Amino acid sequence: MNNNSNHKRLYRMLSPEEREEIMIGLRQRESIRAIFERLGRNQSVISREIKKNSTEDSRYQAFWAHTRSTKRRKESRCRERIPNKDTKR
């Protein structure tokens, strides 16, 4: 019997090259399925990436997507380091 409770899920951020591949695939009107199969990523990773990092006019641009993602990740790390003033010690 496999016990997955001790298994830690590894997170690997999309690389700029993978984001380029997503952008190219979308511009060539490839399906999300074709894109995730080509990149070897889960379908949900690709669809979340497109939803989170598309521009207001629904265009996906790799450079801006990577910039936004990196900024969000840095902000998240900063929030983790700053102790919450409301918590009691």
Residue frames as a rotation matrix with the C-alpha (Angstrom) as fourth column:
MET 1
0.579 0.816 0.000 0.00
0.816 -0.579 0.000 0.00
0.000 0.000 -1.000 0.00
ASN 2
-0.376 -0.697 0.610 1.36
0.682 -0.654 -0.326 3.42
0.627 0.294 0.722 -0.96
ASN 3
0.347 0.417 -0.840 1.22
0.863 -0.493 0.112 6.09
-0.367 -0.764 -0.531 1.70
ASN 4
-0.017 -0.312 0.950 1.26
0.768 -0.613 -0.187 9.45
0.640 0.726 0.250 -0.04
SER 5
0.898 0.426 -0.111 0.78
0.392 -0.658 0.643 11.50
0.201 -0.621 -0.757 3.14
ASN 6
0.442 -0.816 -0.374 4.56
0.337 -0.235 0.912 11.82
-0.832 -0.529 0.171 3.55
HIS 7
-0.150 -0.469 0.871 5.14
0.981 0.042 0.192 12.60
-0.127 0.882 0.453 -0.12
LYS 8
-0.035 0.061 -0.997 5.87
0.175 -0.982 -0.067 16.27
-0.984 -0.177 0.024 -0.69
ARG 9
0.690 0.355 0.631 4.68
0.675 0.000 -0.738 17.63
-0.262 0.935 -0.240 -4.02
LEU 10
-0.413 -0.885 -0.215 7.46
0.640 -0.450 0.622 19.32
-0.648 0.119 0.752 -5.97
TYR 11
0.755 0.626 -0.198 6.59
0.335 -0.627 -0.703 22.58
-0.564 0.464 -0.683 -7.67
ARG 12
-0.428 -0.862 0.271 8.51
0.709 -0.135 0.692 23.61
-0.560 0.489 0.669 -10.73
MET 13
0.161 0.451 -0.878 7.82
-0.118 -0.874 -0.471 27.03
-0.980 0.180 -0.087 -12.16
LEU 14
0.783 0.142 0.605 7.33
0.566 0.239 -0.789 27.28
-0.257 0.960 0.107 -15.90
SER 15
-0.285 -0.945 -0.163 10.48
0.649 -0.315 0.692 28.40
-0.705 0.092 0.703 -17.65
PRO 16
-0.112 0.183 -0.977 10.58
-0.476 -0.872 -0.109 31.32
-0.872 0.453 0.185 -20.09
GLU 17
-0.884 -0.261 -0.389 11.07
-0.464 0.378 0.801 28.77
-0.061 0.888 -0.455 -22.89
GLU 18
-0.728 0.681 0.086 7.94
0.665 0.730 -0.157 26.84
-0.170 -0.057 -0.984 -21.86
ARG 19
0.009 0.729 -0.685 5.98
0.281 -0.659 -0.698 30.09
-0.960 -0.186 -0.211 -21.80
GLU 20
-0.496 -0.253 -0.831 7.26
-0.691 -0.464 0.554 30.83
-0.526 0.849 0.055 -25.32
GLU 21
-0.992 0.120 -0.031 5.99
0.083 0.829 0.553 27.43
0.092 0.546 -0.833 -26.43
ILE 22
-0.312 0.928 -0.205 2.57
0.732 0.097 -0.675 28.18
-0.606 -0.361 -0.709 -24.90
MET 23
-0.037 0.259 -0.965 2.46
-0.263 -0.934 -0.240 31.54
-0.964 0.245 0.103 -26.70
ILE 24
-0.769 -0.314 -0.556 3.45
-0.608 0.094 0.788 29.99
-0.195 0.945 -0.263 -30.04
GLY 25
-0.883 0.459 0.100 0.91
0.467 0.881 0.078 27.20
-0.052 0.115 -0.992 -29.61
LEU 26
-0.097 0.884 -0.457 -1.89
0.525 -0.345 -0.778 29.62
-0.846 -0.315 -0.431 -28.82
ARG 27
-0.155 -0.017 -0.988 -1.02
-0.568 -0.816 0.103 31.82
-0.808 0.578 0.117 -31.80
GLN 28
-0.867 -0.161 -0.472 -1.07
-0.485 0.492 0.723 28.76
0.116 0.855 -0.505 -34.05
ARG 29
0.033 0.992 0.124 -4.48
-0.973 0.004 0.230 27.90
0.228 -0.128 0.965 -32.57
GLU 30
-0.607 -0.260 -0.751 -3.27
-0.085 0.961 -0.264 24.63
0.790 -0.097 -0.606 -31.05
SER 31
0.588 0.799 -0.126 -5.46
-0.019 0.169 0.985 23.05
0.809 -0.577 0.115 -28.42
ILE 32
0.368 -0.417 0.831 -4.41
-0.924 -0.262 0.278 23.17
0.102 -0.870 -0.482 -24.77
ARG 33
0.848 -0.009 0.529 -4.15
-0.127 0.967 0.220 19.38
-0.514 -0.254 0.819 -24.97
ALA 34
0.776 -0.588 0.228 -1.58
0.455 0.271 -0.848 19.59
0.437 0.762 0.478 -27.78
ILE 35
0.340 -0.653 0.676 0.41
-0.499 -0.735 -0.459 22.19
0.797 -0.181 -0.576 -25.83
PHE 36
0.444 -0.180 0.878 0.50
-0.869 0.152 0.471 20.26
-0.218 -0.972 -0.089 -22.54
GLU 37
0.923 -0.135 0.361 1.37
0.180 0.979 -0.093 17.00
-0.341 0.150 0.928 -24.27
ARG 38
0.638 -0.712 0.292 4.24
0.267 -0.151 -0.952 18.68
0.722 0.685 0.094 -26.13
LEU 39
0.131 -0.591 0.796 5.58
-0.672 -0.643 -0.367 20.31
0.728 -0.487 -0.482 -22.94
GLY 40
-0.315 -0.211 -0.925 5.08
0.350 0.880 -0.321 17.25
0.882 -0.425 -0.204 -20.74
ARG 41
-0.956 0.079 0.284 3.06
-0.281 -0.530 -0.800 19.26
0.087 -0.844 0.529 -18.23
ASN 42
-0.575 0.818 -0.021 -0.33
0.684 0.467 -0.560 18.70
-0.448 -0.337 -0.828 -16.67
GLN 43
-0.266 0.573 0.775 -3.29
0.769 -0.359 0.529 20.21
0.581 0.737 -0.345 -18.50
SER 44
0.709 0.593 -0.382 -4.32
0.697 -0.510 0.503 22.20
0.103 -0.623 -0.775 -15.41
VAL 45
-0.039 -0.812 -0.583 -0.88
0.642 -0.467 0.608 23.84
-0.766 -0.350 0.539 -15.23
ILE 46
-0.806 -0.275 0.524 -1.21
0.592 -0.392 0.704 25.12
0.012 0.878 0.478 -18.79
SER 47
0.028 0.895 0.446 -4.80
0.700 -0.337 0.630 26.32
0.714 0.294 -0.635 -18.45
ARG 48
0.637 0.135 -0.759 -4.08
0.714 -0.474 0.515 28.09
-0.290 -0.870 -0.399 -15.12
GLU 49
-0.418 -0.883 -0.216 -1.03
0.644 -0.455 0.615 29.73
-0.641 0.118 0.758 -16.69
ILE 50
-0.651 0.228 0.724 -3.09
0.620 -0.391 0.680 31.05
0.438 0.892 0.113 -19.58
LYS 51
0.428 0.904 -0.005 -5.89
0.708 -0.332 0.624 32.32
0.562 -0.270 -0.781 -17.32
LYS 52
0.542 -0.241 -0.805 -3.57
0.699 -0.402 0.591 33.98
-0.467 -0.883 -0.049 -14.78
ASN 53
-0.242 -0.863 -0.443 -1.14
0.359 -0.504 0.785 35.58
-0.901 0.031 0.432 -17.18
SER 54
-0.169 0.252 0.953 -3.21
0.972 -0.118 0.204 36.65
0.164 0.961 -0.225 -20.17
THR 55
-0.985 -0.171 0.023 -3.58
0.169 -0.982 -0.080 40.35
0.036 -0.075 0.997 -20.85
GLU 56
-0.504 0.838 -0.210 -6.85
-0.198 -0.348 -0.916 42.23
-0.841 -0.420 0.341 -20.47
ASP 57
0.118 0.540 -0.834 -7.62
-0.959 -0.154 -0.236 41.68
-0.256 0.828 0.500 -24.15
SER 58
0.759 0.284 0.585 -7.09
-0.318 0.947 -0.046 37.89
-0.567 -0.151 0.810 -23.67
ARG 59
0.665 -0.633 -0.396 -3.70
-0.347 0.208 -0.914 37.75
0.661 0.746 -0.082 -25.38
TYR 60
0.889 -0.457 0.022 -0.94
0.231 0.489 0.841 35.62
-0.395 -0.743 0.540 -23.90
GLN 61
0.654 -0.755 0.052 2.58
-0.357 -0.368 -0.858 37.03
0.667 0.543 -0.511 -24.18
ALA 62
0.536 -0.456 -0.711 5.41
0.595 0.801 -0.066 34.94
0.599 -0.387 0.700 -22.79
PHE 63
-0.514 -0.818 0.258 7.64
0.386 -0.490 -0.781 37.79
0.766 -0.302 0.568 -21.59
TRP 64
-0.345 0.450 0.824 4.87
-0.688 -0.718 0.104 39.54
0.638 -0.531 0.557 -19.65
ALA 65
0.714 0.608 -0.348 3.55
-0.257 0.690 0.677 36.24
0.651 -0.394 0.649 -18.32
HIS 66
0.182 -0.734 -0.654 6.96
0.722 0.551 -0.418 35.34
0.668 -0.396 0.631 -16.91
THR 67
-0.693 -0.427 0.581 7.42
0.022 -0.818 -0.575 38.83
0.721 -0.385 0.576 -15.43
ARG 68
0.078 0.829 0.553 4.00
-0.759 -0.310 0.572 38.74
0.646 -0.465 0.605 -13.73
SER 69
0.749 0.215 -0.627 4.50
0.088 0.905 0.416 35.23
0.657 -0.367 0.659 -12.41
THR 70
-0.198 -0.920 -0.339 7.94
0.678 0.121 -0.725 36.01
0.708 -0.374 0.600 -11.00
LYS 71
-0.615 0.024 0.788 6.62
-0.357 -0.900 -0.251 39.18
0.703 -0.436 0.562 -9.33
ARG 72
0.469 0.864 0.181 3.72
-0.628 0.183 0.757 37.29
0.621 -0.469 0.628 -7.71
ARG 73
0.567 -0.312 -0.762 6.07
0.464 0.886 -0.018 34.58
0.680 -0.343 0.647 -6.48
LYS 74
-0.563 -0.819 0.110 8.43
0.420 -0.398 -0.815 37.15
0.711 -0.413 0.569 -4.91
GLU 75
-0.334 0.531 0.779 5.52
-0.678 -0.710 0.193 38.96
0.655 -0.463 0.597 -3.23
SER 76
0.703 0.610 -0.365 4.26
-0.250 0.693 0.676 35.66
0.665 -0.384 0.640 -1.85
ARG 77
0.121 -0.759 -0.640 7.68
0.711 0.516 -0.478 34.87
0.693 -0.397 0.602 -0.36
CYS 78
-0.714 -0.363 0.599 7.83
-0.055 -0.823 -0.565 38.32
0.698 -0.436 0.567 1.26
ARG 79
0.161 0.865 0.476 4.42
-0.749 -0.207 0.629 37.81
0.643 -0.457 0.615 2.88
GLU 80
0.675 0.046 -0.736 5.57
0.246 0.927 0.283 34.46
0.695 -0.372 0.615 4.27
ARG 81
-0.298 -0.915 -0.272 8.58
0.673 0.001 -0.740 36.09
0.677 -0.404 0.615 5.93
ILE 82
-0.664 0.104 0.740 6.72
-0.390 -0.893 -0.224 38.99
0.638 -0.437 0.634 7.51
PRO 83
-0.832 0.380 -0.404 5.07
0.553 0.616 -0.560 37.86
0.036 -0.690 -0.723 10.76
ASN 84
-0.072 0.916 0.394 1.41
0.448 -0.323 0.833 38.68
0.891 0.237 -0.387 11.11
LYS 85
-0.767 -0.241 0.595 0.90
-0.309 -0.673 -0.672 41.41
0.563 -0.699 0.442 13.75
ASP 86
0.127 0.942 0.311 -2.48
-0.850 -0.059 0.523 39.93
0.511 -0.331 0.793 14.74
THR 87
0.451 0.028 -0.892 -1.07
0.145 0.984 0.105 36.59
0.880 -0.177 0.440 15.88
LYS 88
0.789 -0.148 0.596 -0.27
-0.611 -0.285 0.739 36.17
0.060 -0.947 -0.315 19.56
ARG 89
-0.083 -0.905 -0.416 3.07
-0.578 0.384 -0.720 34.81
0.812 0.181 -0.555 20.62
